[in-house]
Amino acid sequence: MSNLLKNLEGKVNFEVYVFLAAKGFNDYQPQDKRFHKVQCNVPWYSWLEQIVLPFVFLRYRLDLLHVPHFNFPVLYPGRLVLTVHDLIIDEFSTERATTKWPFYYRFKRLVYGLVVWWGLVRALKVLVPSQFVKRQLIVKYHCSIEKVVVTHEAADLYGGGVYKSWGPYLLYVGSMYPHKNLERLVKAFIEIKKEGIFSGDLVLAGKDDYFSKRLQQEIKNYGEYAQEIIFPATKTRDAYIADSDLIIFYQNATALVFPSLSEGFGLPPLEAMNLRCPVVASCASSVPEVCGDAALYFDPRSVEDIKEKLKKIITDETLRQDLVRKGLENVKRFSWGKMAEETLKVYESCLGS
């Protein structure tokens, strides 16, 4: 959302109110006098969000409300634009991943389904990051083609410095939820280690949280090979990896491996391409739409196919250089400026309706 706001500034001819929680309130500093920050301390995904926010928005007499996620206030009566980033909760049962009591989890999932359905009914337009998600909304929720608008995202990380390499290592960047398919990636990596094909490590760069800790426990079962699977976030002060460090991870990796079973968009492959890192990726969901011909694809449900493609990316220097070249071309298709222009057209069409 921050990239959208930055790229909308200077382009609109109406007043924009940005409602922010206290945490992160100072991270966004508008440069356009038409953009105004409003602090609104309501917990996300809470009952308070549903009860308080409609009154907050009504107080500002908004002509149009854009909610950049599915959790919109269902009682708000005004004109609405909704963003749906993905339907991963619909595709995959996340009960195995939750720390909540099972009945509470199922109740929340029921509420989620009702909120999404009502949001899709209420919204004048629904923004999605890929054609893949658009097709899902049309098939599952029977949204009209005209209502759903694709506004592609773009790479967030840039860098042009020269860094001393260490390694070698294969890199994964992202969260460690079950649908990210890291268990199969780990199994494939262990197989190539056993065959003596690769002397390096597997670096899993993501937030140090419940999901990464659970994966670390599972990896301990691999004995000596567990030491060659690295979780760098466990060594940071705040459990996150700084963007400056992440850039270095990308620029020094043998390749980025992206094994996800489902993505609404999938930024890490674009970030890798932008930083001259070859990409080997899942052929599922929106990943081929985003990566085009600039990735080496595998079947994410086949450990054997993941292993074979890892072997290929590791041993074929010509392939890696070809993917780097194609990746630099592919990222030119995406920009936050283009996304902001497309979003602004949606706003204008809704305000004129």
C-alpha positions as CSV (number, residue, x, y, z in Angstrom):
1,M,0.0,0.0,0.0
2,S,2.9,2.4,0.7
3,N,4.2,2.0,-2.8
4,L,0.7,2.8,-4.2
5,L,0.3,5.9,-2.1
6,K,3.8,7.2,-3.0
7,N,3.0,6.8,-6.7
8,L,-0.5,8.3,-6.4
9,E,0.9,11.5,-4.9
10,G,1.0,14.3,-7.4
11,K,-1.5,12.6,-9.7
12,V,-4.9,13.1,-8.0
13,N,-7.2,16.1,-8.1
14,F,-9.1,15.2,-5.0
15,E,-8.4,14.9,-1.2
16,V,-7.1,11.6,0.0
17,Y,-7.4,10.4,3.7
18,V,-5.1,7.6,4.7
19,F,-6.2,5.8,7.9
20,L,-3.2,4.3,9.8
21,A,-2.6,2.6,13.1
22,A,-0.2,4.0,15.6
23,K,2.4,1.4,14.7
24,G,3.8,2.6,11.4
25,F,2.0,5.9,11.5
26,N,5.2,7.9,11.1
27,D,6.5,5.6,8.4
28,Y,4.4,7.3,5.8
29,Q,5.0,11.0,5.3
30,P,2.9,12.5,2.5
31,Q,4.6,14.9,0.2
32,D,1.4,15.9,-1.5
33,K,-0.9,18.5,0.3
34,R,-3.9,16.6,-0.9
35,F,-2.9,13.5,1.2
36,H,-3.8,13.5,4.9
37,K,-2.9,11.0,7.6
38,V,-5.5,9.9,10.1
39,Q,-4.5,7.8,13.1
40,C,-7.0,5.1,13.8
41,N,-6.0,2.6,16.5
42,V,-8.3,-0.3,15.9
43,P,-6.8,-3.9,15.9
44,W,-6.9,-5.7,12.6
45,Y,-9.3,-8.6,12.1
46,S,-11.1,-7.6,15.3
47,W,-14.8,-7.0,16.2
48,L,-13.8,-3.5,17.0
49,E,-12.7,-3.1,13.4
50,Q,-16.2,-3.9,12.3
51,I,-17.9,-1.8,15.0
52,V,-15.8,1.4,15.1
53,L,-14.5,1.9,11.5
54,P,-17.9,2.5,9.8
55,F,-18.4,5.5,12.1
56,V,-14.9,6.7,11.6
57,F,-15.3,6.6,7.8
58,L,-18.8,8.2,7.9
59,R,-17.4,11.1,9.9
60,Y,-15.1,12.0,7.0
61,R,-17.9,11.8,4.5
62,L,-15.9,9.8,2.0
63,D,-16.9,9.7,-1.6
64,L,-15.1,6.4,-2.1
65,L,-13.4,4.0,0.4
66,H,-10.5,1.7,-0.8
67,V,-9.9,-1.1,1.6
68,P,-6.6,-2.8,0.6
69,H,-7.6,-6.2,2.0
70,F,-10.7,-8.4,2.4
71,N,-11.4,-7.3,6.0
72,F,-13.6,-4.3,5.2
73,P,-16.2,-3.0,7.7
74,V,-19.3,-4.9,6.5
75,L,-21.7,-2.3,7.9
76,Y,-20.2,0.6,6.0
77,P,-22.8,1.9,3.6
78,G,-20.7,4.0,1.2
79,R,-19.1,3.4,-2.1
80,L,-16.3,0.8,-1.9
81,V,-13.3,-0.5,-3.8
82,L,-11.8,-3.7,-2.4
83,T,-8.4,-5.4,-2.9
84,V,-8.2,-9.2,-2.8
85,H,-4.6,-10.3,-2.8
86,D,-5.2,-14.0,-3.0
87,L,-7.6,-16.8,-2.0
88,I,-5.1,-19.0,-0.3
89,I,-7.4,-19.5,2.7
90,D,-10.0,-20.9,0.3
91,E,-7.5,-23.2,-1.4
92,F,-5.8,-24.6,1.6
93,S,-6.9,-25.6,5.0
94,T,-4.7,-23.7,7.4
95,E,-5.9,-25.5,10.5
96,R,-2.6,-27.4,10.7
97,A,-0.8,-24.1,10.8
98,T,-3.0,-22.4,13.4
99,T,-2.2,-22.0,17.1
100,K,-5.9,-21.4,17.9
101,W,-8.5,-23.8,19.4
102,P,-10.0,-25.8,16.4
103,F,-13.6,-24.6,17.0
104,Y,-12.4,-21.0,17.1
105,Y,-10.4,-21.4,14.0
106,R,-13.4,-22.9,12.1
107,F,-15.6,-20.1,13.3
108,K,-13.1,-17.5,12.1
109,R,-12.9,-19.2,8.7
110,L,-16.7,-19.1,8.4
111,V,-16.7,-15.4,9.2
112,Y,-13.9,-14.9,6.7
113,G,-15.9,-16.5,3.9
114,L,-19.0,-14.4,4.7
115,V,-16.9,-11.1,4.8
116,V,-15.2,-11.9,1.5
117,W,-18.5,-12.8,-0.2
118,W,-20.3,-9.7,1.0
119,G,-17.3,-7.5,0.1
120,L,-17.3,-8.8,-3.4
121,V,-21.1,-8.1,-3.6
122,R,-20.7,-4.6,-2.2
123,A,-17.6,-3.4,-4.0
124,L,-18.0,-1.3,-7.1
125,K,-14.6,-2.6,-8.2
126,V,-12.3,-5.4,-6.9
127,L,-8.6,-5.0,-7.5
128,V,-6.4,-8.1,-7.8
129,P,-2.7,-8.5,-8.4
130,S,-2.9,-11.2,-11.1
131,Q,-5.0,-12.8,-13.8
132,F,-4.9,-16.0,-11.7
133,V,-6.7,-14.4,-8.8
134,K,-9.2,-12.8,-11.2
135,R,-10.1,-16.2,-12.6
136,Q,-10.5,-17.6,-9.1
137,L,-12.9,-14.8,-8.1
138,I,-14.9,-15.3,-11.3
139,V,-15.1,-19.1,-10.8
140,K,-15.5,-19.4,-7.0
141,Y,-17.5,-16.2,-6.2
142,H,-19.1,-15.6,-9.6
143,C,-17.8,-12.1,-9.8
144,S,-18.4,-10.3,-13.1
145,I,-15.4,-9.9,-15.4
146,E,-16.0,-6.2,-15.5
147,K,-15.9,-5.8,-11.7
148,V,-12.5,-7.4,-11.3
149,V,-9.5,-5.3,-12.3
150,V,-5.9,-6.6,-12.5
151,T,-3.3,-4.2,-11.1
152,H,0.1,-6.0,-11.1
153,E,2.5,-5.2,-8.3
154,A,6.3,-4.7,-8.8
155,A,9.7,-5.4,-7.4
156,D,10.5,-3.6,-4.1
157,L,14.3,-4.1,-3.8
158,Y,16.9,-2.5,-6.0
159,G,20.7,-2.5,-5.8
160,G,23.6,-1.9,-8.0
161,G,26.5,-2.4,-5.7
162,V,29.2,-5.0,-6.0
163,Y,29.4,-7.4,-3.0
164,K,32.0,-10.0,-2.1
165,S,30.4,-13.4,-2.6
166,W,30.3,-16.1,0.0
167,G,28.7,-19.5,-0.3
168,P,27.6,-21.1,-2.5
169,Y,23.9,-21.3,-1.4
170,L,20.4,-21.6,-2.7
171,L,18.0,-19.0,-1.4
172,Y,14.3,-18.9,-0.5
173,V,12.7,-15.6,0.5
174,G,9.2,-15.3,2.0
175,S,7.0,-16.5,4.8
176,M,7.0,-20.2,6.0
177,Y,3.3,-21.0,5.9
178,P,2.5,-24.6,4.9
179,H,1.4,-23.6,1.4
180,K,4.9,-22.2,0.7
181,N,5.8,-25.9,0.3
182,L,9.2,-25.6,2.1
183,E,9.0,-29.2,3.4
184,R,9.3,-30.5,-0.2
185,L,12.1,-28.0,-1.0
186,V,14.1,-29.2,2.1
187,K,13.6,-32.9,1.0
188,A,14.9,-32.1,-2.5
189,F,17.8,-30.2,-1.1
190,I,18.8,-33.1,1.2
191,E,18.7,-35.4,-1.8
192,I,21.1,-33.3,-3.8
193,K,23.4,-33.1,-0.8
194,K,23.4,-36.9,-0.4
195,E,24.3,-37.2,-4.1
196,G,27.2,-34.8,-3.6
197,I,26.0,-32.4,-6.3
198,F,26.1,-29.2,-4.2
199,S,28.6,-28.2,-1.6
200,G,26.6,-25.2,-0.3
201,D,23.7,-24.3,2.0
202,L,20.0,-23.7,1.7
203,V,19.2,-20.3,3.1
204,L,15.6,-19.8,4.2
205,A,15.2,-16.0,4.6
206,G,11.9,-15.2,6.3
207,K,10.4,-14.0,9.5
208,D,11.5,-15.9,12.7
209,D,8.0,-16.9,13.9
210,Y,5.9,-19.9,14.9
211,F,6.0,-21.4,11.4
212,S,9.8,-21.0,10.9
213,K,10.4,-22.6,14.4
214,R,8.2,-25.5,13.6
215,L,10.1,-26.0,10.3
216,Q,13.4,-25.9,12.2
217,Q,12.2,-28.6,14.5
218,E,11.3,-30.8,11.5
219,I,14.6,-30.2,9.9
220,K,16.4,-31.5,13.0
221,N,15.3,-35.0,11.8
222,Y,17.8,-34.8,9.0
223,G,20.8,-35.1,11.3
224,E,24.1,-33.7,10.0
225,Y,22.4,-32.1,6.9
226,A,20.3,-29.9,9.2
227,Q,23.4,-27.7,9.8
228,E,23.4,-26.8,6.1
229,I,19.9,-25.3,6.2
230,I,20.2,-21.7,7.5
231,F,17.5,-19.4,9.0
232,P,19.2,-16.0,9.1
233,A,16.3,-14.2,10.7
234,T,17.0,-16.2,13.9
235,K,20.2,-14.1,14.3
236,T,18.5,-10.7,13.9
237,R,17.4,-8.4,16.7
238,D,13.7,-8.1,15.6
239,A,13.2,-11.4,13.8
240,Y,13.2,-9.7,10.4
241,I,15.9,-9.4,7.8
242,A,16.7,-5.8,6.8
243,D,16.2,-5.0,3.1
244,S,19.8,-4.0,2.8
245,D,20.8,-7.5,3.9
246,L,18.2,-9.2,1.8
247,I,19.7,-7.5,-1.3
248,I,23.0,-9.0,-0.5
249,F,21.4,-12.5,-0.1
250,Y,19.9,-12.2,-3.5
251,Q,23.0,-10.9,-5.2
252,N,25.2,-13.7,-3.9
253,A,22.8,-16.7,-4.3
254,T,23.3,-19.4,-6.8
255,A,19.6,-19.1,-7.4
256,L,16.3,-18.2,-5.8
257,V,14.1,-21.2,-5.3
258,F,10.4,-20.4,-5.0
259,P,8.4,-23.6,-4.5
260,S,5.0,-22.1,-3.4
261,L,1.8,-24.1,-4.1
262,S,-0.2,-20.9,-4.5
263,E,0.5,-17.1,-4.8
264,G,-1.7,-14.2,-5.5
265,F,1.3,-12.5,-7.1
266,G,4.7,-13.5,-5.6
267,L,7.2,-10.6,-5.3
268,P,10.4,-12.5,-4.4
269,P,11.0,-13.9,-8.0
270,L,10.7,-10.3,-9.3
271,E,13.1,-9.0,-6.6
272,A,15.6,-11.7,-7.5
273,M,15.4,-10.9,-11.2
274,N,15.9,-7.3,-10.5
275,L,19.0,-8.1,-8.6
276,R,20.5,-10.5,-11.2
277,C,19.7,-13.6,-9.3
278,P,18.4,-16.6,-11.5
279,V,15.1,-18.0,-10.5
280,V,13.9,-21.6,-10.3
281,A,10.2,-21.7,-9.4
282,S,6.9,-23.5,-9.0
283,C,4.8,-23.8,-12.1
284,A,1.6,-23.3,-10.0
285,S,-0.9,-20.5,-9.7
286,S,0.3,-17.0,-10.6
287,V,4.0,-17.7,-10.6
288,P,4.3,-18.4,-14.4
289,E,2.2,-15.2,-15.1
290,V,4.7,-13.1,-13.1
291,C,7.9,-14.8,-14.1
292,G,7.2,-15.4,-17.8
293,D,10.1,-17.2,-19.6
294,A,12.6,-15.9,-17.0
295,A,12.4,-18.9,-14.6
296,L,13.2,-22.6,-14.7
297,Y,9.9,-24.3,-13.6
298,F,9.2,-27.4,-11.6
299,D,6.2,-29.3,-10.4
300,P,5.9,-28.1,-6.8
301,R,4.2,-31.3,-5.6
302,S,7.0,-33.5,-6.9
303,V,10.2,-33.7,-4.7
304,E,11.9,-35.5,-7.6
305,D,11.2,-32.7,-10.1
306,I,12.3,-30.1,-7.6
307,K,15.5,-32.0,-7.1
308,E,16.1,-32.4,-10.9
309,K,15.6,-28.7,-11.5
310,L,17.8,-27.7,-8.6
311,K,20.6,-29.9,-10.1
312,K,20.1,-28.2,-13.4
313,I,20.3,-24.7,-12.0
314,I,23.4,-25.6,-9.9
315,T,25.4,-27.2,-12.7
316,D,24.5,-25.2,-15.7
317,E,26.2,-21.8,-15.7
318,T,25.0,-20.9,-19.2
319,L,21.4,-21.5,-18.0
320,R,21.9,-19.3,-15.0
321,Q,23.2,-16.4,-17.1
322,D,20.4,-16.8,-19.6
323,L,17.8,-16.6,-16.8
324,V,19.5,-13.5,-15.4
325,R,19.3,-11.8,-18.9
326,K,15.6,-12.8,-19.3
327,G,14.9,-11.8,-15.7
328,L,16.1,-8.2,-16.3
329,E,13.8,-8.0,-19.3
330,N,10.9,-9.5,-17.5
331,V,10.9,-7.0,-14.6
332,K,10.4,-4.2,-17.1
333,R,6.8,-5.3,-17.4
334,F,6.0,-4.3,-13.8
335,S,6.2,-0.9,-12.1
336,W,4.5,0.7,-9.1
337,G,3.9,3.8,-11.3
338,K,1.9,1.7,-13.7
339,M,0.0,0.1,-10.9
340,A,-0.9,3.5,-9.4
341,E,-2.1,4.8,-12.8
342,E,-4.4,1.8,-13.2
343,T,-5.7,2.1,-9.7
344,L,-6.4,5.8,-10.2
345,K,-8.5,5.0,-13.3
346,V,-10.6,2.7,-11.1
347,Y,-11.1,5.4,-8.6
348,E,-12.1,7.9,-11.2
349,S,-14.6,5.4,-12.8
350,C,-16.2,4.8,-9.4
351,L,-16.4,8.4,-8.5
352,G,-18.1,9.1,-11.8
353,S,-20.7,6.4,-11.3
